[in-house]
Amino acid sequence: MVASLPLPDDAPSADVPRARAWHELPARALDTSAEHPWPVRLLARKIEQYVDRMAPVWVEGQVVQLNRRPGTSTAFLTLRDTDQDMSLPVSAAVRVLDGKLVEEGAHVVVHAKPVFWSRRGTLQLQAREIRPVGVGELLARIEHLRRVLAAEGLFDAARKAPLPFLPGVVGLVCGRESKAEHDVVVNARERWPQVRFEIREVAVQGPHAVQQVGDAIRELDARPEVDVIVVARGGGSVEDLLPFSNETLVRTAAACRTPLVSAIGHETDSPLLDLVADHRASTPTDAAKRIVPDVSEERARVGQARTRIRAAIEGRVAREQSGLDAVRSRPVLASPEVMLVDRAERVAALRDRARRALDTRLVRAAGEVGRLEGQVRALSPASTLERGYAVVQRADGHVVRSPDDAAVGAELRVRLAHGELSAHVLRADREAAS
């Protein structure tokens, strides 16, 4: 494919080596290669043609530079994005600005035609109309953003971190040599002289405020020794406080892990940073009172606590002493030997009773033993022998009870009460035995 639009003033030069005719150049960017590149002039012209086909567009931004040269019909300004560090140059006829309150820092919407200057390789907007954004519209946009962020939960109380009782280092984000810095530092040191500050002086209004304040918050949040961060500014108009309702800055504050105190305005000012911060102070002086305790008040509280502790201890000791006195006044503790004497007497009485009971039992048992002894003696064979009877036994020890138990001539053993006799059976007389 070849270029379809010849450019007379871009004809190839005879002095350029390998110069090619326009019909030999690729027509599309996709068709270019290292062997078949586009000349810079062709690329610039094609960008110019593409941009020229763009329709006029409404653009919103902040004026960061405004240059009106006396005697000229054209004014130049730079339009910057309010959230990102991006900007575009804008040219406008002086009549477009006449009667408009447009100055550096103003928030505006511009109806402009994009123009690409091919020889300089720059893109510019040619403004046809410029409208400053009114306070009512700004407030409406802030309110819309507030509802969006609230729906995301960025303002929920559960997300807010408590302030430390006594921070070691306080990070302070404020304007350069501002009254807010003086109010925070002086009042905080009057309350607690040992407090230390890490101060970051930044732009707190204007086009660079969002970027600089956000960078300062992130830097202080990354430092582990910083226990609390204060963003302070001494109030201002709605336009002056716009950076503190910027979505980028509000989200940066919401992502901050260190407790954040917002001290932007006065009682009537309510930028969105106040809502996302962990604590809102009505003024920089109020912020100083919130971040550090008053040393005189703390000393007074310590003194009161010591007085209460002393009174409590003294009362407890007095009650315990009274209890001890009451216990010691009892007879058992006044004369403890009384208890021992009583117990000793009881032990002696019980011992006597036990001795008498044992004696009685022994006497009774002795009588019983004597009776049983008499019975046993009466039933004993020895007693029978004492009465003249004898026990006749064979040689094998068998007791002879009948004549048939001993044969004639058998040797017998006769046991008497006081000895034994040996006998021989001469005859057996059964009749005499019967």
C-alpha positions as CSV (number, residue, x, y, z in Angstrom):
1,M,0.0,0.0,0.0
2,V,1.2,3.6,-0.7
3,A,0.3,7.0,0.8
4,S,-2.8,8.4,-0.7
5,L,-2.3,12.0,0.3
6,P,0.8,13.8,-1.3
7,L,2.3,16.6,0.7
8,P,4.0,19.2,-1.6
9,D,6.2,20.8,1.0
10,D,7.5,17.4,2.1
11,A,8.9,16.3,-1.2
12,P,12.0,14.1,-0.8
13,S,15.4,15.9,-1.1
14,A,17.9,14.8,-3.7
15,D,20.6,15.2,-1.1
16,V,19.2,12.6,1.2
17,P,20.6,9.1,0.5
18,R,18.0,6.4,-0.3
19,A,15.3,9.1,-0.7
20,R,12.1,7.5,-1.9
21,A,9.1,8.9,-3.6
22,W,5.9,9.4,-1.4
23,H,4.2,6.5,-3.2
24,E,6.9,4.2,-1.9
25,L,6.2,5.0,1.9
26,P,3.9,2.7,3.9
27,A,0.4,4.2,4.3
28,R,-0.3,2.9,7.8
29,A,1.8,2.7,11.0
30,L,1.3,-1.1,11.0
31,D,3.0,-1.3,7.7
32,T,6.2,0.5,8.8
33,S,9.4,-1.5,9.5
34,A,13.1,-0.9,10.1
35,E,13.6,-1.0,6.4
36,H,10.6,1.1,5.5
37,P,10.2,3.8,8.3
38,W,8.2,7.0,8.3
39,P,10.1,10.3,8.3
40,V,9.4,12.4,11.4
41,R,7.6,15.0,9.2
42,L,5.2,12.4,7.9
43,L,4.4,11.1,11.4
44,A,3.9,14.7,12.7
45,R,1.7,15.6,9.8
46,K,-0.5,12.5,10.3
47,I,-0.9,13.3,14.0
48,E,-1.8,16.8,13.0
49,Q,-4.4,15.5,10.6
50,Y,-5.8,13.1,13.2
51,V,-6.0,15.7,15.9
52,D,-7.6,18.2,13.5
53,R,-10.4,15.8,13.0
54,M,-11.3,15.8,16.7
55,A,-14.4,17.7,17.7
56,P,-14.2,20.5,20.3
57,V,-14.3,19.1,23.9
58,W,-15.2,20.4,27.3
59,V,-12.3,19.9,29.7
60,E,-12.2,20.4,33.5
61,G,-9.1,21.4,35.4
62,Q,-7.3,24.0,37.5
63,V,-5.5,27.1,36.2
64,V,-1.8,26.9,37.3
65,Q,-0.3,29.5,35.0
66,L,-1.9,32.5,33.4
67,N,0.0,34.8,31.1
68,R,-1.7,37.9,29.7
69,R,0.6,40.0,27.7
70,P,-0.3,43.6,27.3
71,G,-1.1,44.6,23.7
72,T,-1.7,41.1,22.5
73,S,-5.0,39.5,21.6
74,T,-4.1,36.0,22.9
75,A,-3.6,34.8,26.5
76,F,-1.9,31.6,27.5
77,L,-2.6,29.4,30.5
78,T,-1.8,25.9,31.7
79,L,-4.7,23.6,32.7
80,R,-3.8,21.0,35.3
81,D,-5.6,17.9,36.3
82,T,-6.8,18.1,39.9
83,D,-5.9,14.5,40.8
84,Q,-2.8,13.7,38.8
85,D,0.3,15.6,37.9
86,M,-0.8,16.2,34.3
87,S,-1.3,19.5,32.4
88,L,-1.9,20.9,29.0
89,P,-1.2,24.3,27.5
90,V,-4.2,26.4,26.5
91,S,-4.4,29.5,24.3
92,A,-7.4,31.8,24.4
93,A,-8.4,35.0,22.9
94,V,-8.4,37.8,25.4
95,R,-12.1,38.4,24.7
96,V,-12.8,34.9,26.0
97,L,-11.4,35.9,29.4
98,D,-13.0,39.3,29.6
99,G,-15.4,39.6,32.5
100,K,-14.4,36.2,33.8
101,L,-12.9,35.7,37.3
102,V,-10.2,33.4,36.0
103,E,-6.9,33.5,37.9
104,E,-4.2,31.1,39.0
105,G,-5.7,28.4,41.2
106,A,-9.2,28.8,39.8
107,H,-11.2,25.7,39.0
108,V,-12.6,26.0,35.4
109,V,-14.2,24.2,32.6
110,V,-12.9,25.0,29.1
111,H,-14.6,24.4,25.7
112,A,-11.6,24.0,23.4
113,K,-10.4,22.5,20.1
114,P,-7.3,20.3,20.4
115,V,-4.5,21.5,18.0
116,F,-1.2,19.7,17.3
117,W,1.7,21.9,16.2
118,S,3.6,19.5,13.9
119,R,6.8,21.6,13.7
120,R,7.1,21.8,17.5
121,G,5.6,18.4,18.2
122,T,3.3,19.8,20.9
123,L,-0.4,19.5,21.6
124,Q,-2.4,22.6,22.6
125,L,-6.0,23.5,23.4
126,Q,-7.5,26.5,21.7
127,A,-10.1,27.7,24.1
128,R,-13.4,29.0,22.7
129,E,-15.1,29.4,26.1
130,I,-13.9,29.4,29.7
131,R,-16.3,29.1,32.7
132,P,-15.2,29.3,36.3
133,V,-16.8,26.5,38.3
134,G,-19.1,28.2,40.9
135,V,-19.2,27.5,44.6
136,G,-22.6,25.9,44.4
137,E,-21.4,23.4,41.7
138,L,-18.2,22.7,43.7
139,L,-20.2,21.9,46.8
140,A,-22.6,19.7,44.8
141,R,-19.6,17.7,43.4
142,I,-18.1,17.4,46.9
143,E,-21.5,16.2,48.2
144,H,-21.7,13.6,45.5
145,L,-18.2,12.4,46.3
146,R,-19.1,12.3,49.9
147,R,-22.0,9.9,49.2
148,V,-19.8,7.7,47.1
149,L,-17.0,7.4,49.7
150,A,-19.6,6.9,52.5
151,A,-21.1,4.0,50.5
152,E,-17.7,2.4,50.4
153,G,-17.3,2.6,54.1
154,L,-14.4,5.1,54.2
155,F,-16.1,7.2,56.9
156,D,-17.2,4.3,59.2
157,A,-16.4,4.7,62.9
158,A,-15.0,1.1,63.0
159,R,-12.2,2.1,60.7
160,K,-11.0,4.9,63.0
161,A,-8.0,4.3,65.1
162,P,-7.6,5.7,68.7
163,L,-5.0,8.3,69.4
164,P,-2.0,7.3,71.5
165,F,-2.1,8.7,75.1
166,L,1.5,10.1,74.7
167,P,3.0,10.1,71.2
168,G,6.7,9.9,71.0
169,V,6.8,11.8,67.6
170,V,4.1,13.8,66.0
171,G,4.0,14.2,62.2
172,L,2.8,17.6,61.2
173,V,1.7,18.5,57.6
174,C,1.1,22.2,57.3
175,G,1.8,25.3,55.1
176,R,5.2,27.0,55.0
177,E,5.7,29.3,58.0
178,S,1.9,29.1,58.6
179,K,-0.1,30.2,61.6
180,A,-1.4,26.6,61.8
181,E,2.1,25.2,62.4
182,H,2.7,27.8,65.1
183,D,-0.6,27.0,66.8
184,V,0.0,23.2,66.8
185,V,3.6,23.3,67.9
186,V,3.4,26.0,70.5
187,N,0.2,24.7,72.2
188,A,1.4,21.1,72.2
189,R,4.7,22.0,73.8
190,E,3.0,24.2,76.4
191,R,1.0,21.1,77.3
192,W,3.8,18.6,77.1
193,P,7.3,20.2,76.6
194,Q,9.0,16.9,75.7
195,V,6.9,16.3,72.6
196,R,8.9,15.9,69.3
197,F,7.6,16.9,65.8
198,E,8.4,15.8,62.3
199,I,7.2,18.8,60.3
200,R,6.5,18.7,56.5
201,E,5.9,22.1,55.1
202,V,3.9,21.8,51.9
203,A,1.4,23.7,49.7
204,V,-2.0,23.6,51.4
205,Q,-3.9,25.3,48.6
206,G,-3.5,25.7,44.9
207,P,-2.7,23.1,42.2
208,H,0.1,21.4,43.9
209,A,-1.6,20.9,47.3
210,V,-3.1,17.5,46.6
211,Q,0.2,16.0,45.5
212,Q,2.4,17.5,48.2
213,V,0.0,16.8,51.1
214,G,-0.5,13.3,49.9
215,D,3.2,12.7,49.6
216,A,3.8,14.1,53.1
217,I,1.2,11.8,54.6
218,R,2.6,8.7,52.9
219,E,6.2,9.6,54.0
220,L,5.2,10.2,57.6
221,D,3.1,7.0,57.6
222,A,6.1,5.0,56.5
223,R,8.2,6.1,59.5
224,P,7.7,3.8,62.4
225,E,8.7,6.4,65.1
226,V,5.7,8.6,64.1
227,D,2.8,7.8,66.4
228,V,0.2,10.3,65.0
229,I,-0.1,12.6,62.0
230,V,-1.7,16.0,62.0
231,V,-2.8,17.8,58.8
232,A,-3.3,21.4,59.7
233,R,-4.5,24.5,57.9
234,G,-6.1,27.6,59.4
235,G,-9.4,27.6,57.5
236,G,-10.2,29.4,54.3
237,S,-12.7,29.8,51.5
238,V,-14.4,26.8,49.8
239,E,-12.0,27.2,46.9
240,D,-9.0,27.3,49.2
241,L,-10.1,24.1,50.9
242,L,-10.9,22.1,47.7
243,P,-7.6,20.1,47.9
244,F,-8.8,18.6,51.2
245,S,-12.0,17.3,49.5
246,N,-10.1,15.8,46.6
247,E,-10.7,12.1,46.1
248,T,-7.1,11.2,45.7
249,L,-6.1,12.9,48.9
250,V,-9.0,11.5,50.8
251,R,-8.2,7.9,49.7
252,T,-4.5,8.5,50.7
253,A,-5.7,9.5,54.2
254,A,-8.0,6.5,54.4
255,A,-5.0,4.2,53.6
256,C,-2.9,5.7,56.3
257,R,-2.1,3.2,59.1
258,T,-0.9,5.9,61.6
259,P,-3.8,7.7,63.4
260,L,-4.6,10.8,61.5
261,V,-5.9,14.1,62.9
262,S,-7.6,16.6,60.5
263,A,-7.3,20.2,61.6
264,I,-8.1,21.9,58.3
265,G,-10.7,24.6,59.0
266,H,-12.8,26.1,61.6
267,E,-16.1,25.0,63.1
268,T,-18.1,25.8,59.9
269,D,-15.6,24.1,57.5
270,S,-16.1,20.5,56.7
271,P,-13.8,19.1,54.0
272,L,-14.0,15.4,53.3
273,L,-10.6,14.9,54.9
274,D,-12.4,15.6,58.3
275,L,-14.7,12.7,57.7
276,V,-12.1,10.1,56.7
277,A,-9.6,11.1,59.4
278,D,-9.4,9.1,62.6
279,H,-10.1,12.4,64.6
280,R,-11.3,15.8,63.6
281,A,-10.1,18.9,65.4
282,S,-12.0,22.1,64.9
283,T,-8.8,24.2,64.8
284,P,-5.1,23.6,64.9
285,T,-5.1,24.7,68.5
286,D,-7.7,22.0,69.2
287,A,-5.6,19.5,67.5
288,A,-2.7,20.3,69.8
289,K,-5.0,19.6,72.8
290,R,-6.0,16.3,71.3
291,I,-2.7,14.8,70.5
292,V,-0.8,15.4,73.8
293,P,-2.1,15.5,77.4
294,D,-1.6,18.5,79.6
295,V,1.3,17.8,81.9
296,S,-0.1,20.0,84.8
297,E,-3.4,18.1,84.5
298,E,-1.7,14.8,84.5
299,R,0.4,15.7,87.5
300,A,-2.8,16.8,89.3
301,R,-4.4,13.4,88.4
302,V,-1.4,11.5,89.6
303,G,-1.5,13.5,92.9
304,Q,-5.2,12.7,93.3
305,A,-4.6,9.1,92.5
306,R,-1.8,8.9,95.1
307,T,-4.1,10.5,97.7
308,R,-6.8,8.0,96.9
309,I,-4.4,5.1,97.0
310,R,-3.0,6.2,100.3
311,A,-6.4,6.7,101.8
312,A,-7.5,3.2,100.6
313,I,-4.4,1.5,102.0
314,E,-4.7,3.3,105.3
315,G,-8.4,2.4,105.6
316,R,-7.6,-1.2,104.8
317,V,-4.8,-1.4,107.4
318,A,-7.1,0.2,110.0
319,R,-9.8,-2.3,109.3
320,E,-7.4,-5.2,109.5
321,Q,-5.9,-3.8,112.8
322,S,-9.4,-3.5,114.2
323,G,-10.1,-7.1,113.3
324,L,-6.9,-8.3,114.9
325,D,-7.7,-6.4,118.1
326,A,-11.1,-8.0,118.2
327,V,-9.7,-11.4,117.8
328,R,-7.0,-10.9,120.4
329,S,-9.5,-9.6,122.9
330,R,-11.3,-13.0,122.9
331,P,-10.7,-15.2,126.1
332,V,-9.2,-18.0,124.1
333,L,-6.4,-15.7,122.8
334,A,-6.2,-13.6,126.0
335,S,-5.5,-16.8,128.1
336,P,-4.8,-19.7,125.6
337,E,-3.7,-22.0,128.4
338,V,-7.3,-22.2,129.6
339,M,-8.1,-24.3,126.6
340,L,-5.2,-26.6,127.3
341,V,-6.1,-27.0,130.9
342,D,-9.7,-27.9,130.0
343,R,-8.5,-30.4,127.4
344,A,-5.9,-31.9,129.8
345,E,-8.7,-32.4,132.5
346,R,-10.9,-34.1,129.9
347,V,-8.0,-36.3,128.8
348,A,-7.3,-37.3,132.5
349,A,-11.0,-38.1,133.1
350,L,-11.2,-40.2,130.0
351,R,-8.0,-42.0,131.0
352,D,-9.4,-42.8,134.4
353,R,-12.7,-44.0,132.9
354,A,-10.8,-46.2,130.5
355,R,-8.7,-47.6,133.3
356,R,-11.7,-48.4,135.5
357,A,-13.5,-49.9,132.5
358,L,-10.5,-52.1,131.7
359,D,-10.1,-53.3,135.3
360,T,-13.8,-54.2,135.5
361,R,-13.6,-56.0,132.2
362,L,-10.5,-57.9,133.3
363,V,-12.1,-58.9,136.7
364,R,-15.2,-60.1,134.8
365,A,-13.1,-62.0,132.3
366,A,-11.0,-63.6,135.1
367,G,-14.2,-64.9,136.8
368,E,-15.4,-66.2,133.5
369,V,-12.1,-68.0,132.9
370,G,-12.3,-69.5,136.4
371,R,-15.8,-70.8,135.8
372,L,-14.8,-72.3,132.4
373,E,-11.7,-73.8,134.0
374,G,-13.9,-75.6,136.6
375,Q,-16.2,-76.9,133.9
376,V,-13.2,-78.1,131.8
377,R,-11.7,-79.8,134.9
378,A,-15.0,-81.5,135.7
379,L,-15.2,-82.9,132.2
380,S,-11.5,-83.8,131.9
381,P,-10.5,-87.6,131.9
382,A,-7.9,-86.7,134.5
383,S,-10.6,-85.7,136.9
384,T,-12.2,-89.1,136.3
385,L,-8.9,-90.8,137.0
386,E,-8.6,-88.9,140.3
387,R,-11.8,-90.6,141.4
388,G,-10.1,-94.0,141.1
389,Y,-10.9,-94.9,137.5
390,A,-8.2,-96.1,135.0
391,V,-7.8,-96.2,131.3
392,V,-6.7,-99.5,129.8
393,Q,-4.9,-99.5,126.5
394,R,-3.4,-102.1,124.3
395,A,0.2,-102.0,123.2
396,D,-0.9,-100.2,120.0
397,G,-2.6,-97.4,122.1
398,H,-6.2,-98.6,121.4
399,V,-8.5,-98.1,124.4
400,V,-9.9,-101.4,125.7
401,R,-13.7,-101.0,126.1
402,S,-14.8,-104.6,125.9
403,P,-13.2,-108.0,126.8
404,D,-13.3,-108.7,123.1
405,D,-10.8,-105.9,122.6
406,A,-8.0,-107.8,124.3
407,A,-7.1,-111.4,123.8
408,V,-5.9,-113.7,126.7
409,G,-2.2,-113.1,127.2
410,A,-2.2,-109.7,125.7
411,E,-0.1,-107.0,127.3
412,L,-2.1,-104.0,128.4
413,R,-1.2,-100.5,129.7
414,V,-3.2,-99.2,132.6
415,R,-3.1,-95.4,133.1
416,L,-3.9,-94.2,136.6
417,A,-4.3,-90.7,138.0
418,H,-0.7,-90.8,139.2
419,G,1.2,-93.2,136.9
420,E,0.8,-96.3,134.8
421,L,0.8,-100.1,135.2
422,S,1.5,-103.0,132.9
423,A,-0.8,-105.9,132.9
424,H,-1.4,-109.3,131.1
425,V,-4.8,-110.7,130.3
426,L,-5.3,-114.0,132.2
427,R,-8.9,-114.5,131.2
428,A,-11.8,-112.7,129.8
429,D,-15.0,-112.7,131.8
430,R,-17.8,-111.2,129.7
431,E,-20.5,-111.9,132.2
432,A,-18.8,-109.8,134.9
433,A,-18.5,-107.0,132.4
434,S,-22.2,-107.0,131.8
